[in-house]
C-alpha cells in the first residue's frame, strides 16, 4: 500500500502535468525464433489535471482524507493514466 507522501507526490505530479514515455515493440519469427524487428519510443505530454490541482488548492493536506478516499483517488488517477496510454493521448 502506498504511503500518504507517495500519494501526495502522485497528486502533485498529476496536478502539474508530466511527460510519459511509451515503448512499442514488434517481433517477427526469423529462422524459427522470435526476434525484435522494430522498437518505437514516444514521449507524451500529460496535461495538468484540474481536479488534482483543486484537491491541493482546497486543502493541500491529504491528512484530512480517509484511507477510503485516498484509495479512491489513487484508483481514479491510475485509471486515467491507463486510459491515456490506451487511447494514445
DSSP file (Angstrom, degrees, kcal/mol; ACC not computed):
  #  RESIDUE AA STRUCTURE BP1 BP2  ACC     N-H-->O    O-->H-N    N-H-->O    O-->H-N    TCO  KAPPA ALPHA  PHI   PSI    X-CA   Y-CA   Z-CA
    1    1 A X              0   0    0      0, 0.0     2,-0.1     0, 0.0     0, 0.0   0.000 360.0 360.0 360.0 141.5    0.0    0.0    0.0
    2    2 A X        -     0   0    0      1,-0.1     2,-0.1     2,-0.1     0, 0.0  -0.403 360.0-121.6 -73.4 147.3    1.2    3.5   -0.8
    3    3 A X     >  -     0   0    0     -2,-0.1     4,-2.2     1,-0.1     5,-0.2  -0.434  27.2-107.8 -81.8 164.6    2.1    5.9    1.9
    4    4 A X  H  > S+     0   0    0      1,-0.2     4,-2.8     2,-0.2     5,-0.2   0.879 120.5  54.6 -60.4 -38.1    0.4    9.2    2.2
    5    5 A X  H  > S+     0   0    0      1,-0.2     4,-2.4     2,-0.2    -1,-0.2   0.892 108.1  49.1 -64.0 -38.9    3.6   11.0    1.0
    6    6 A X  H  > S+     0   0    0      2,-0.2     4,-2.0     1,-0.2    -1,-0.2   0.893 112.4  47.9 -66.8 -39.1    3.7    8.8   -2.1
    7    7 A X  H  X S+     0   0    0     -4,-2.2     4,-2.5     2,-0.2    -2,-0.2   0.922 111.5  49.6 -67.4 -43.3    0.0    9.6   -2.8
    8    8 A X  H  X S+     0   0    0     -4,-2.8     4,-2.7     1,-0.2     5,-0.2   0.914 110.0  51.6 -61.2 -42.5    0.5   13.3   -2.3
    9    9 A X  H  X S+     0   0    0     -4,-2.4     4,-2.5     1,-0.2    -1,-0.2   0.901 110.3  49.3 -59.7 -40.8    3.5   13.2   -4.7
   10   10 A X  H  X S+     0   0    0     -4,-2.0     4,-2.4     2,-0.2    -2,-0.2   0.899 111.6  48.4 -65.8 -40.5    1.3   11.4   -7.3
   11   11 A X  H  X S+     0   0    0     -4,-2.5     4,-2.6     2,-0.2    -2,-0.2   0.912 112.5  48.4 -66.5 -41.7   -1.5   14.0   -6.9
   12   12 A X  H  X S+     0   0    0     -4,-2.7     4,-2.0     2,-0.2    -2,-0.2   0.921 111.7  49.8 -63.8 -43.2    1.0   16.9   -7.2
   13   13 A X  H  X S+     0   0    0     -4,-2.5     4,-1.5     1,-0.2    -2,-0.2   0.923 113.3  46.3 -60.2 -44.6    2.6   15.3  -10.3
   14   14 A X  H  < S+     0   0    0     -4,-2.4    35,-1.7     1,-0.2    -2,-0.2   0.887 110.9  52.9 -65.0 -39.6   -0.9   14.8  -11.8
   15   15 A X  H  < S+     0   0    0     -4,-2.6    -1,-0.2    33,-0.2    -2,-0.2   0.845 115.8  39.7 -65.4 -33.6   -1.9   18.4  -10.9
   16   16 A X  H  < S-     0   0    0     -4,-2.0    32,-0.3    -5,-0.2    -1,-0.2   0.656 109.7-125.7 -90.6 -17.1    1.2   19.8  -12.6
   17   17 A X     <  -     0   0    0     -4,-1.5     2,-0.3    30,-0.3    30,-0.2  -0.040  28.6-160.2  85.7 161.8    1.3   17.5  -15.6
   18   18 A X  E     -A   46   0A   0     28,-1.8    28,-3.6    -4,-0.1     2,-0.4  -0.965  21.1 -95.1-165.0 174.1    4.2   15.4  -16.8
   19   19 A X  E     -A   45   0A   0     -2,-0.3     2,-0.4    26,-0.2    26,-0.2  -0.863  31.6-163.4-104.0 141.1    5.8   13.5  -19.6
   20   20 A X  E     -A   44   0A   0     24,-2.9    24,-3.3    -2,-0.4     2,-0.4  -0.984   8.8-144.5-124.8 135.0    5.2    9.8  -20.1
   21   21 A X  E     -A   43   0A   0     -2,-0.4     2,-0.4    22,-0.2    22,-0.2  -0.812  13.7-167.5 -99.5 139.1    7.3    7.5  -22.2
   22   22 A X  E     -A   42   0A   0     20,-2.9    20,-2.7    -2,-0.4     2,-0.5  -0.991   4.0-159.0-127.8 131.8    5.7    4.6  -24.1
   23   23 A X  E     -A   41   0A   0     -2,-0.4     2,-0.5    18,-0.2    18,-0.2  -0.944   5.7-172.4-114.7 128.6    7.6    1.8  -25.8
   24   24 A X  E     -A   40   0A   0     16,-2.8    16,-2.9    -2,-0.5     2,-0.4  -0.983   7.9-169.3-119.5 125.8    6.0   -0.3  -28.5
   25   25 A X  E     -A   39   0A   0     -2,-0.5     2,-0.4    14,-0.2    14,-0.2  -0.934   7.4-158.5-119.1 139.0    7.9   -3.4  -29.8
   26   26 A X  E     -A   38   0A   0     12,-3.0    11,-2.8    -2,-0.4    12,-1.6  -0.954  10.2-166.8-116.1 134.2    7.2   -5.5  -32.8
   27   27 A X  E     -A   36   0A   0     -2,-0.4     2,-0.3     9,-0.2     9,-0.2  -0.864   3.7-171.1-117.9 152.6    8.5   -9.1  -33.1
   28   28 A X  E     -A   35   0A   0      7,-2.2     7,-2.6    -2,-0.3     2,-0.7  -0.969  31.9-107.1-138.0 154.0    8.7  -11.4  -36.0
   29   29 A X  E     +A   34   0A   0     -2,-0.3     2,-0.5     5,-0.2     5,-0.2  -0.738  40.9 176.7 -83.3 118.9    9.6  -15.1  -36.4
   30   30 A X  E >   -A   33   0A   0      3,-3.3     3,-1.6    -2,-0.7    -2,-0.0  -0.985  69.7 -16.0-127.1 120.0   13.0  -15.3  -38.0
   31   31 A X  T 3  S-     0   0    0     -2,-0.5    -1,-0.1     1,-0.3     3,-0.1   0.865 130.3 -51.0  53.5  39.6   14.6  -18.8  -38.5
   32   32 A X  T 3  S+     0   0    0      1,-0.2     2,-0.3     0, 0.0    -1,-0.3   0.459 122.4  88.1  83.7   1.7   12.1  -20.3  -36.1
   33   33 A X  E <  S-A   30   0A   0     -3,-1.6    -3,-3.3    -5,-0.1     2,-0.3  -0.949  80.2-104.6-132.2 155.3   12.6  -17.8  -33.2
   34   34 A X  E     -A   29   0A   0     -2,-0.3     2,-0.4    -5,-0.2    -5,-0.2  -0.584  39.3-178.1 -77.3 133.3   11.1  -14.5  -32.3
   35   35 A X  E     -A   28   0A   0     -7,-2.6    -7,-2.2    -2,-0.3     2,-0.4  -0.991  32.9-110.8-132.9 142.7   13.3  -11.5  -32.9
   36   36 A X  E     +A   27   0A   0     -2,-0.4    -9,-0.2    -9,-0.2     3,-0.1  -0.567  38.5 169.2 -69.0 123.1   12.7   -7.9  -32.2
   37   37 A X  E     +     0   0A   0    -11,-2.8     2,-0.3    -2,-0.4   -10,-0.2   0.624  62.5  17.6-111.1 -20.1   12.3   -6.1  -35.6
   38   38 A X  E     -A   26   0A   0    -12,-1.6   -12,-3.0     2,-0.0     2,-0.4  -0.968  53.3-174.8-156.3 135.7   11.1   -2.7  -34.5
   39   39 A X  E     -A   25   0A   0     -2,-0.3     2,-0.5   -14,-0.2   -14,-0.2  -0.993   7.6-172.5-132.7 126.9   11.0   -0.6  -31.3
   40   40 A X  E     -A   24   0A   0    -16,-2.9   -16,-2.8    -2,-0.4     2,-0.5  -0.978   1.8-169.7-122.3 123.7    9.3    2.8  -31.2
   41   41 A X  E     -A   23   0A   0     -2,-0.5     2,-0.4   -18,-0.2   -18,-0.2  -0.957   9.9-178.6-114.3 123.2    9.6    5.0  -28.1
   42   42 A X  E     -A   22   0A   0    -20,-2.7   -20,-2.9    -2,-0.5     2,-0.5  -0.912  19.0-144.0-121.5 150.0    7.3    8.0  -27.9
   43   43 A X  E     -A   21   0A   0     -2,-0.4     2,-0.4   -22,-0.2   -22,-0.2  -0.957  18.7-166.0-112.7 127.1    7.1   10.7  -25.3
   44   44 A X  E     -A   20   0A   0    -24,-3.3   -24,-2.9    -2,-0.5     2,-0.6  -0.907  17.5-132.1-115.5 140.1    3.6   12.0  -24.5
   45   45 A X  E     -A   19   0A   0     -2,-0.4     2,-0.7   -26,-0.2   -26,-0.2  -0.805  15.8-156.3 -88.3 123.0    2.7   15.2  -22.6
   46   46 A X  E     -A   18   0A   0    -28,-3.6   -28,-1.8    -2,-0.6     3,-0.1  -0.899  21.2-133.2 -98.8 116.8    0.1   14.5  -20.0
   47   47 A X        -     0   0    0     -2,-0.7   -30,-0.3   -30,-0.2   -31,-0.1  -0.199  31.6 -82.3 -69.6 160.4   -1.7   17.8  -19.3
   48   48 A X        -     0   0    0    -32,-0.3     2,-0.6   -31,-0.1   -33,-0.2  -0.284  41.1-128.0 -59.5 147.0   -2.3   19.1  -15.8
   49   49 A X     >  -     0   0    0    -35,-1.7     4,-2.2     1,-0.1     5,-0.2  -0.893  10.3-156.9-102.6 117.5   -5.4   17.7  -14.1
   50   50 A X  H  > S+     0   0    0     -2,-0.6     4,-2.8     1,-0.2     5,-0.2   0.864  92.7  55.4 -62.5 -38.5   -7.7   20.4  -12.7
   51   51 A X  H  > S+     0   0    0      2,-0.2     4,-2.1     1,-0.2    -1,-0.2   0.905 109.4  46.8 -63.5 -40.6   -9.4   18.1  -10.2
   52   52 A X  H  > S+     0   0    0      2,-0.2     4,-1.9     1,-0.2    -2,-0.2   0.908 113.1  49.1 -67.0 -41.4   -6.0   17.2   -8.7
   53   53 A X  H  X S+     0   0    0     -4,-2.2     4,-2.9     1,-0.2    -2,-0.2   0.908 110.8  50.7 -63.4 -41.0   -5.0   20.9   -8.6
   54   54 A X  H  X S+     0   0    0     -4,-2.8     4,-2.9     1,-0.2     5,-0.2   0.900 106.5  54.9 -63.2 -40.5   -8.2   21.7   -6.9
   55   55 A X  H  X>S+     0   0    0     -4,-2.1     5,-1.3     1,-0.2     4,-0.9   0.911 112.8  42.3 -58.9 -42.7   -7.7   19.0   -4.4
   56   56 A X  H  <5S+     0   0    0     -4,-1.9     3,-0.4     3,-0.2    -2,-0.2   0.920 116.3  47.5 -70.1 -44.3   -4.3   20.5   -3.5
   57   57 A X  H  <5S+     0   0    0     -4,-2.9    -2,-0.2     1,-0.2    -1,-0.2   0.848 106.9  57.5 -68.5 -34.2   -5.6   24.1   -3.5
   58   58 A X  H  <5S-     0   0    0     -4,-2.9    -1,-0.2    -5,-0.2    -2,-0.2   0.787 141.9 -24.0 -68.3 -26.8   -8.6   23.3   -1.4
   59   59 A X  T  <5 -     0   0    0     -4,-0.9    -3,-0.2    -3,-0.4    -2,-0.2   0.435  62.6-153.2-152.6 -38.0   -6.6   22.0    1.4
   60   60 A X  S   <S+     0   0    0     -5,-1.3     2,-0.6    -6,-0.2    -4,-0.1   0.428  71.1  99.1  67.1  -4.0   -3.2   20.8    0.2
   61   61 A X    >   -     0   0    0     -6,-0.2     3,-1.1     1,-0.1    -1,-0.1  -0.926  49.9-175.0-120.4 108.7   -3.3   18.4    3.2
   62   62 A X  G >   +     0   0    0     -2,-0.6     3,-1.6     1,-0.2    -1,-0.1   0.521  69.9  90.0 -79.8  -2.5   -4.3   14.9    2.4
   63   63 A X  G 3  S+     0   0    0      1,-0.3    -1,-0.2   -59,-0.0   -59,-0.0   0.722  80.2  61.9 -67.1 -17.4   -4.2   14.0    6.1
   64   64 A X  G <  S+     0   0    0     -3,-1.1    -1,-0.3     2,-0.1     2,-0.2   0.648  88.0  91.6 -78.5 -15.0   -7.8   15.1    6.3
   65   65 A X  S <  S-     0   0    0     -3,-1.6     2,-0.1    -4,-0.1    -3,-0.0  -0.558  78.5-123.2 -83.4 144.3   -8.8   12.3    3.8
   66   66 A X     >  -     0   0    0     -2,-0.2     4,-2.5     1,-0.1     5,-0.2  -0.349  28.1-107.1 -75.6 164.5   -9.8    8.9    5.0
   67   67 A X  H  > S+     0   0    0      1,-0.2     4,-2.4     2,-0.2     5,-0.2   0.867 122.8  53.9 -59.9 -35.6   -8.0    5.8    3.8
   68   68 A X  H  > S+     0   0    0      2,-0.2     4,-2.3     1,-0.2    -1,-0.2   0.900 108.6  48.1 -66.1 -40.6  -11.0    5.0    1.6
   69   69 A X  H  > S+     0   0    0      2,-0.2     4,-2.4     1,-0.2    -2,-0.2   0.905 112.5  49.0 -66.5 -41.2  -10.9    8.5    0.0
   70   70 A X  H  X S+     0   0    0     -4,-2.5     4,-2.5     2,-0.2    -2,-0.2   0.917 111.8  48.7 -63.6 -42.6   -7.2    8.2   -0.7
   71   71 A X  H  X S+     0   0    0     -4,-2.4     4,-2.5     2,-0.2    -2,-0.2   0.895 111.1  50.4 -64.3 -40.1   -7.6    4.7   -2.2
   72   72 A X  H  X S+     0   0    0     -4,-2.3     4,-2.3     2,-0.2    -2,-0.2   0.906 111.9  47.4 -64.2 -42.1  -10.5    6.0   -4.4
   73   73 A X  H  X S+     0   0    0     -4,-2.4     4,-2.5     2,-0.2    -2,-0.2   0.906 111.2  51.5 -66.5 -41.3   -8.4    8.9   -5.6
   74   74 A X  H  X S+     0   0    0     -4,-2.5     4,-2.5     1,-0.2    -2,-0.2   0.937 111.4  46.8 -59.5 -48.0   -5.5    6.6   -6.3
   75   75 A X  H  X S+     0   0    0     -4,-2.5     4,-2.5     1,-0.2    -2,-0.2   0.891 111.4  52.0 -62.2 -40.4   -7.7    4.3   -8.3
   76   76 A X  H  X S+     0   0    0     -4,-2.3     4,-2.2     2,-0.2    -1,-0.2   0.923 111.9  45.6 -62.3 -44.8   -9.1    7.2  -10.2
   77   77 A X  H  X S+     0   0    0     -4,-2.5     4,-2.3     2,-0.2    -2,-0.2   0.900 112.8  49.8 -67.2 -41.1   -5.7    8.6  -11.1
   78   78 A X  H  X S+     0   0    0     -4,-2.5     4,-2.6     2,-0.2    -1,-0.2   0.908 110.5  50.8 -63.7 -41.5   -4.4    5.1  -12.1
   79   79 A X  H  X S+     0   0    0     -4,-2.5     4,-2.5     2,-0.2    -2,-0.2   0.911 110.0  49.6 -62.1 -43.0   -7.5    4.6  -14.3
   80   80 A X  H  X S+     0   0    0     -4,-2.2     4,-2.0     2,-0.2    -2,-0.2   0.918 111.5  48.9 -63.2 -42.2   -6.9    8.0  -16.0
   81   81 A X  H  X S+     0   0    0     -4,-2.3     4,-1.9     2,-0.2    -2,-0.2   0.915 111.8  48.9 -63.3 -42.9   -3.3    7.2  -16.7
   82   82 A X  H  X S+     0   0    0     -4,-2.6     4,-2.2     1,-0.2    -1,-0.2   0.900 110.1  51.6 -63.4 -40.1   -4.2    3.8  -18.1
   83   83 A X  H  X S+     0   0    0     -4,-2.5     4,-2.3     1,-0.2     6,-0.3   0.864 106.6  54.2 -65.1 -36.4   -6.8    5.4  -20.3
   84   84 A X  H  X>S+     0   0    0     -4,-2.0     5,-1.4     1,-0.2     4,-0.9   0.916 110.2  46.8 -62.7 -42.8   -4.3    7.9  -21.6
   85   85 A X  H  <5S+     0   0    0     -4,-1.9     3,-0.2     1,-0.2    -2,-0.2   0.886 114.7  46.1 -65.9 -39.4   -2.0    5.0  -22.6
   86   86 A X  H  <5S+     0   0    0     -4,-2.2    -2,-0.2     1,-0.2    -1,-0.2   0.852 115.1  45.7 -72.0 -35.4   -4.7    3.0  -24.3
   87   87 A X  H  <5S-     0   0    0     -4,-2.3    -1,-0.2    -5,-0.2    -2,-0.2   0.544 104.6-126.0 -87.7  -7.6   -6.2    6.0  -26.2
   88   88 A X  T  <5       0   0    0     -4,-0.9    -3,-0.2    -3,-0.2    -4,-0.1   0.756 360.0 360.0  70.7  23.3   -2.8    7.2  -27.4
   89   89 A X      <       0   0    0     -5,-1.4    -4,-0.1    -6,-0.3   -44,-0.1   0.456 360.0 360.0 -85.5 360.0   -3.4   10.7  -26.0
